[in-house]
């Protein structure tokens, strides 16, 4: 074939196929490859029939069909499979050629690969891709990072196929090394938080208010017209009213045991590593872990007793508004925590992250897309050095407006015995963050008492001292450290 491909894509699962078709729609010639080569032929004969997509039955053939600089994108399982393909590709490529990992790789792996391939003259990119199969086909959110020398060569492809928000592509260069995959990881962590918050609102409506699925669907439909407008609220409305073939609601037949692929957990682990209190995402991960203890929970439900009633006895419509406001306030805290983590990682790694730009990348195509993200973009446009979203006037005023309802809901959950881990931790974080003084002075005294770990006095910050609390402990202190 005389026409060379603009890019090759390895991995013909649903995301890979849809990205290829998306690229084809925007005028790019794509060479498709899969380790199981029969999938290449099936794809060309079916989904890609009548397009300009070409195929290859070996990596060597694939590389030969590419324009220079040769650009290869992988959509394969994170981990060893990525390294295996890289090792096979490197001997086939030349200096200045590009390898892109579009999977959910850990950002540390992307940093390592970027550094290793830079030494060999190969430009490596780790790009977050969000939006599921529909996003991949018609416009995903793309978060590329890695070797910045690669960006000019892939920019037109990435920004052409990306979703658009206010006419701007939901894709821009994020930063060096693992920055792209780190931003995608935080995106996924926030996604975990958003989903758990919505589930807690659903739990309250179903258990405390005894609403029907149709009634709950109508509530979410109403909420989606306002400040909570988002993809996840929209699909929740659809899920709640979806009926099985027997006419009953399908949702009520699904086991309450949530799966996870690890990116939420990675976000929680990163929060601990960087010392950032990303509590809401952490609780959303633990909520999924708790859901997995299904048999234990069934047994415990027969043994452990809660309040005499889980039914809310007040005015339903008013309580629904309390739930809506609690959901909005908690969502603000979740995003504030996520951006705190991004800022700290950027500081540690020297990434020059554009936080308003990241919010724009998430405005369309991705799972957490919402009107809300436009407010975040505006906040960072007002103050690019904003330390926390809660300190922006729009968000501080919103939380002030919602906090009375927020407290009503969290208190009701405790009183009625309905678990609200993310609503509760969001409120606890808010109250902790706004506290001029916390009881950590007692923790420091306790640490010094039992381990001579020292403490600082209010009058002399930066100077660590030790007290012989018992009279027989001596004056030798342990070395000072920060964990």
C-alpha positions as a printed Julia matrix, in Angstrom:
483×3 Matrix{Float64}:
   0.0     0.0    0.0
   1.41    3.38  -0.99
  -0.27    5.43   1.74
   1.64    5.38   5.01
  -0.13    5.48   8.37
   0.01    8.55  10.63
  -0.07    6.39  13.75
  -0.24    2.73  14.75
  -2.39    1.41  17.57
  -1.71   -1.83  19.43
  -4.63   -3.45  21.22
  -8.0    -4.08  19.6
 -10.28   -4.32  22.6
 -13.27   -1.96  22.57
 -11.29    1.16  23.57
  -8.6     0.52  20.95
 -11.07   -0.11  18.17
 -13.1     2.99  18.99
 -10.05    5.25  19.18
  -8.94    3.98  15.77
 -12.35    4.72  14.27
 -12.31    8.16  15.92
  -8.91    8.91  14.38
 -10.15    7.69  11.0
 -13.17   10.01  11.23
 -10.77   12.93  11.65
  -8.76   12.1    8.54
  -5.85   10.17  10.04
  -4.64    6.88   8.61
  -4.22    4.31  11.37
  -2.43    0.96  11.3
  -4.15   -1.55  13.58
  -2.27   -4.37  15.3
  -3.17   -6.95  17.91
  -1.08   -9.75  19.39
  -3.86  -12.14  18.34
  -3.67  -11.29  14.65
  -7.07  -12.8   13.82
  -8.57   -9.79  15.61
  -6.9    -7.5   13.06
  -8.6    -9.28  10.17
 -11.94   -9.36  11.97
 -11.73   -5.65  12.75
 -10.86   -4.71   9.16
 -13.68   -6.9    7.8
 -16.31   -5.59  10.19
 -16.06   -2.4   12.31
 -13.37   -0.81  10.1
 -14.82   -1.91   6.77
 -14.96    0.97   4.3
 -12.48    3.12   6.28
  -8.86    4.05   5.58
  -7.68    1.88   8.47
  -4.91   -0.55   7.51
  -3.71   -3.62   9.4
  -0.5    -5.43  10.24
   0.18   -9.02  11.29
   3.52   -8.35  12.97
   5.2    -5.47  14.76
   7.79   -5.33  11.99
   5.08   -4.93   9.33
   3.31   -2.35  11.47
   6.4    -0.18  11.9
   7.2    -0.36   8.17
   3.78    1.1    7.37
   4.33    4.26   9.46
   5.33    7.77   8.43
   8.3     9.38  10.15
   8.58   10.09  12.99
   6.99    6.74  13.62
   4.31    6.91  16.29
   2.99    3.82  18.04
   0.18    3.94  20.63
  -0.49    1.04  23.0
  -3.81    0.26  24.65
  -2.85   -2.87  26.56
  -3.06   -4.05  30.15
  -0.91   -2.0   32.53
   2.25   -3.53  33.95
   4.44   -6.16  32.35
   2.54   -6.2   29.04
   3.54   -2.56  28.45
   7.21   -3.28  29.15
   7.1    -6.36  26.92
   5.79   -4.37  23.95
   8.31   -1.58  24.56
  11.16   -4.1   24.52
   9.91   -5.5   21.21
   9.36   -2.07  19.65
  12.63   -0.35  20.54
  14.81   -2.41  18.12
  12.37   -1.56  15.31
  12.35    2.2   15.92
  14.8     5.03  15.29
  15.86    8.1   17.22
  12.96   10.56  17.47
  10.24    7.93  17.06
   7.39    7.93  19.58
   5.78    5.32  21.83
   2.51    6.23  23.6
   0.95    4.28  26.46
  -2.78    5.05  26.55
  -3.6     2.57  29.33
  -4.02    3.13  33.06
  -0.37    2.68  33.97
   1.02    3.68  37.35
   2.7     7.05  37.01
   5.98    5.78  38.53
   6.22    3.22  35.69
   5.65    5.99  33.15
   8.4     8.1   34.7
  10.8     5.13  34.6
   9.97    4.33  30.98
  10.28    7.96  29.88
  13.76    8.2   31.4
  14.93    4.84  30.04
  13.69    5.51  26.51
  15.07    9.05  26.48
  18.54    7.5   26.79
  17.81    5.43  23.68
  16.52    8.41  21.69
  12.89    7.23  21.78
  10.23    9.75  22.84
   7.82    8.24  25.36
   4.36    9.51  26.26
   2.07    8.25  29.01
  -1.44    9.53  28.35
  -4.57    9.24  30.42
  -7.6     8.39  28.29
 -11.04    8.82  29.86
 -14.58    8.51  28.64
 -15.16    4.79  28.26
 -16.01    3.23  24.93
 -18.4     6.01  23.89
 -15.81    8.67  24.7
 -13.11    6.81  22.8
 -15.35    6.64  19.76
 -16.67   10.19  19.7
 -14.34   12.29  21.83
 -12.42   11.3   24.98
 -10.59   13.4   27.51
  -6.86   12.97  26.89
  -4.11   13.77  29.41
  -0.7    13.3   27.76
   2.6    13.62  29.63
   6.13   12.29  29.31
   8.81   13.51  26.9
   7.68   17.0   25.75
   9.61   16.61  22.48
   6.88   14.21  21.35
   4.01   16.7   21.74
   4.41   18.65  18.47
   4.17   15.39  16.49
   1.06   14.04  18.22
  -0.74   17.27  19.11
  -2.89   17.45  15.98
  -4.09   13.85  16.34
  -4.82   14.11  20.06
  -6.58   17.46  19.96
  -8.59   16.51  16.87
 -10.04   13.34  18.38
 -10.58   14.77  21.89
 -13.94   15.95  23.2
 -14.58   19.68  22.94
 -15.8    22.0   25.7
 -16.72   25.56  24.74
 -15.0    24.84  21.43
 -11.68   23.94  23.1
 -10.24   20.4   22.99
 -10.31   18.46  26.27
  -6.65   17.7   25.76
  -3.39   19.55  26.29
   0.14   18.71  27.3
   0.14   18.0   31.04
   3.82   17.78  31.99
   6.96   15.71  31.97
   7.56   12.09  32.94
   4.57   10.57  34.77
   2.49   13.76  34.98
  -0.14   12.64  32.47
  -0.79    9.34  34.17
  -0.73   11.01  37.61
  -3.46   13.43  36.51
  -5.48   10.5   35.09
  -5.0     8.61  38.38
  -6.38   11.56  40.36
  -9.24   11.85  37.85
 -10.12    8.22  38.53
  -9.86    8.77  42.29
 -12.29   11.68  42.04
 -14.52    9.43  39.95
 -14.56    6.91  42.83
 -15.55    9.74  45.18
 -18.3    11.08  42.92
 -19.79    7.61  42.52
 -19.77    6.88  46.26
 -21.33   10.27  47.07
 -24.15    9.57  44.61
 -24.6     6.09  46.1
 -24.95    7.57  49.59
 -27.6    10.0   48.32
 -29.39    7.01  46.73
 -29.11    5.05  50.01
 -30.74    7.9   51.93
 -33.55    8.28  49.39
 -34.25    4.55  49.26
 -33.86    3.64  52.93
 -34.66    6.79  54.9
 -37.34    8.22  52.58
 -38.65    4.98  51.0
 -38.74    6.54  47.52
 -39.48    4.31  44.54
 -36.96    3.89  41.73
 -39.1     6.08  39.49
 -39.25    8.79  42.14
 -35.49    8.65  42.68
 -34.89    8.81  38.93
 -37.02   11.95  38.77
 -35.04   13.51  41.65
 -31.73   12.9   39.87
 -33.21   14.22  36.64
 -34.18   17.4   38.46
 -30.72   17.7   40.07
 -29.11   17.32  36.66
 -30.71   20.58  35.54
 -28.78   22.59  38.14
 -25.35   22.9   39.71
 -24.99   19.11  40.01
 -25.31   18.65  36.23
 -22.9    15.86  35.3
 -22.48   12.64  33.36
 -22.67   10.48  36.51
 -25.9    12.12  37.73
 -27.36   11.68  34.25
 -26.59    7.98  33.99
 -27.81    7.41  37.57
 -31.17    8.8   36.51
 -31.26    6.3   33.63
 -30.06    3.34  35.73
 -32.68    3.87  38.42
 -35.62    3.62  36.02
 -34.21    0.87  33.76
 -36.39   -2.25  33.8
 -35.43   -5.86  33.13
 -37.25   -8.06  30.64
 -39.7    -9.12  33.37
 -40.72   -5.52  34.02
 -38.94   -5.18  37.36
 -36.15   -2.7   38.07
 -32.79   -4.18  37.11
 -30.84   -2.18  39.73
 -32.54   -4.06  42.59
 -31.28   -7.4   41.18
 -27.6    -6.37  41.17
 -25.37   -7.63  44.01
 -24.15   -4.85  46.28
 -20.51   -5.81  45.82
 -18.45   -3.16  44.03
 -15.45   -3.99  41.87
 -12.39   -1.85  41.28
  -9.37   -1.89  38.99
  -6.94   -0.12  41.32
  -6.67    3.52  40.25
  -8.73    4.74  43.2
  -6.48    2.77  45.53
  -3.4     4.21  43.8
  -4.76    7.72  44.47
  -5.29    6.93  48.15
  -1.79    5.44  48.42
  -0.29    8.48  46.68
  -2.15   10.75  49.12
  -0.47    8.93  52.01
   2.92    9.06  50.29
   2.65   12.82  49.73
   1.06   13.49  53.12
  -2.11   14.99  51.66
  -5.46   14.45  53.47
  -7.38   13.12  50.46
  -9.88   11.54  52.83
 -12.95   11.37  50.6
 -11.29    9.3   47.88
  -9.79    7.08  50.57
 -13.22    6.48  52.12
 -14.72    5.75  48.71
 -12.09    3.04  48.16
 -12.73    1.58  51.62
 -16.49    1.65  50.95
 -15.9    -0.66  47.97
 -13.7    -2.88  50.14
 -16.46   -3.04  52.76
 -19.01   -3.92  50.1
 -16.86   -6.92  49.15
 -17.4    -8.43  52.62
 -20.86   -9.49  51.51
 -21.16  -12.75  53.44
 -19.76  -11.19  56.6
 -22.19   -8.28  56.3
 -25.12  -10.66  55.92
 -24.12  -12.45  59.11
 -23.4    -9.2   60.97
 -26.83   -7.85  60.02
 -28.37  -10.62  62.13
 -26.09   -9.99  65.11
 -25.31   -6.27  65.28
 -28.24   -4.0   66.0
 -28.63   -0.34  65.06
 -31.27    2.32  65.75
 -34.91    1.14  66.13
 -35.84    2.76  62.8
 -34.01    3.85  59.67
 -36.96    5.95  58.43
 -36.81    9.75  58.3
 -39.95   11.19  59.89
 -39.58   14.8   58.76
 -40.74   16.51  55.57
 -39.48   14.53  52.54
 -39.13   17.37  50.07
 -37.11   19.44  52.52
 -34.81   16.5   53.32
 -34.25   15.85  49.62
 -33.01   19.43  49.3
 -30.73   18.85  52.3
 -29.31   15.77  50.52
 -28.77   17.74  47.3
 -26.86   20.46  49.11
 -24.84   17.93  51.11
 -23.91   16.19  47.87
 -22.79   19.45  46.29
 -20.73   20.53  49.3
 -19.09   17.11  49.59
 -18.29   17.15  45.88
 -16.52   20.49  46.31
 -14.4    18.99  49.09
 -13.54   15.96  46.95
 -12.24   18.1   44.1
 -10.43   20.43  46.51
  -8.61   17.42  47.95
  -7.8    16.06  44.48
  -6.25   19.35  43.4
  -4.32   19.52  46.69
  -2.73   16.2   45.73
  -1.96   17.43  42.21
  -0.31   20.55  43.58
   1.87   18.63  46.05
   3.0    16.09  43.43
   3.8    18.92  41.02
   5.92   20.57  43.71
   7.8    17.35  44.46
   8.45   16.42  40.82
   8.86   19.88  39.34
   5.82   19.54  37.08
   4.39   22.81  35.79
   0.74   21.78  35.93
  -1.95   24.06  34.54
  -4.79   23.42  37.0
  -7.36   25.41  35.04
  -6.28   23.51  31.93
  -6.73   20.2   33.75
 -10.26   21.22  34.74
 -10.93   22.0   31.07
  -9.57   18.58  30.03
 -12.17   17.06  32.37
 -15.05   19.27  31.13
 -15.93   16.88  28.31
 -15.42   13.3   27.22
 -14.45   11.89  30.62
 -16.5    10.14  33.29
 -16.41   13.04  35.77
 -17.41   15.63  33.16
 -19.73   18.23  34.62
 -20.73   21.89  34.57
 -18.97   22.14  37.94
 -15.54   21.85  36.29
 -16.08   25.14  34.5
 -16.23   26.81  37.93
 -12.91   25.16  38.84
 -11.32   26.42  35.62
 -12.57   29.93  36.4
 -11.22   29.72  39.97
  -7.71   28.95  38.74
  -7.97   31.65  36.08
  -8.72   34.12  38.89
  -5.78   32.86  40.92
  -3.35   30.38  39.29
  -1.59   29.99  42.66
  -4.82   29.2   44.54
  -3.74   26.82  47.35
  -7.16   25.26  47.82
 -10.46   25.44  45.95
 -12.27   26.05  49.24
 -10.53   29.43  49.44
 -11.94   30.61  46.12
 -14.9    32.95  46.61
 -17.28   30.9   44.45
 -16.62   27.66  46.33
 -16.33   29.15  49.81
 -19.7    30.84  49.34
 -21.23   27.63  47.97
 -20.08   25.58  50.95
 -21.28   28.26  53.36
 -24.66   28.13  51.66
 -24.82   24.33  51.87
 -23.28   23.56  55.22
 -26.45   23.71  57.36
 -28.08   21.07  55.13
 -24.82   19.11  55.02
 -24.81   18.87  58.82
 -28.47   17.84  58.92
 -27.78   14.98  56.5
 -24.65   13.68  58.26
 -26.44   13.83  61.62
 -29.47   12.06  60.17
 -27.29    9.31  58.76
 -25.76    8.72  62.2
 -29.15    8.84  63.93
 -30.81    6.48  61.44
 -27.86    4.08  61.17
 -27.31    4.71  57.46
 -23.58    4.73  56.59
 -22.41    7.94  54.93
 -18.62    7.57  54.84
 -17.91   10.16  52.15
 -20.49   12.73  53.25
 -19.13   12.42  56.8
 -15.43   12.58  55.96
 -15.99   15.55  53.65
 -17.63   17.48  56.48
 -14.9    16.42  58.93
 -12.24   17.64  56.5
 -14.04   20.95  56.04
 -14.26   21.48  59.78
 -10.64   20.46  60.23
  -9.38   22.67  57.41
 -11.19   25.72  58.75
  -9.92   25.15  62.33
  -7.22   27.56  63.46
  -6.28   25.11  66.19
  -6.56   21.3   66.19
  -5.86   18.83  69.04
  -2.58   17.71  67.46
  -0.75   19.4   70.34
  -1.92   16.51  72.54
  -0.65   13.99  69.96
   2.77   15.67  70.06
   2.77   15.56  73.87
   1.82   11.87  73.82
   4.56   11.07  71.29
   7.11   12.88  73.36
   5.89   11.17  76.57
   6.22    7.6   75.29
   8.91    7.99  72.65
  10.82   11.21  73.31
   9.87   12.37  69.8
  10.0    16.08  70.82
   7.54   18.88  70.09
   7.52   22.57  69.16
   6.21   25.34  71.4
   3.82   27.98  70.06
   6.31   30.61  71.14
   9.23   29.08  69.23
   8.18   27.21  66.08
  11.01   25.31  64.41
  12.74   24.59  67.72
  12.15   21.01  68.89
  12.25   20.27  72.62
  11.75   17.27  74.87
  10.24   17.07  78.33
  11.01   14.48  81.01
   7.29   13.88  81.68
   7.73   11.11  84.28
  10.72   12.44  86.18
  12.73    9.32  85.42
  12.84    9.36  81.63
  16.01   11.38  81.11
  16.68   14.21  78.73
  17.75   12.28  75.61
  15.28   12.68  72.72
  14.7    10.67  69.57
  15.75   12.09  66.21
  13.21   14.39  64.59
  11.56   13.19  61.39
   8.47   13.75  59.3
   6.43   10.82  57.97
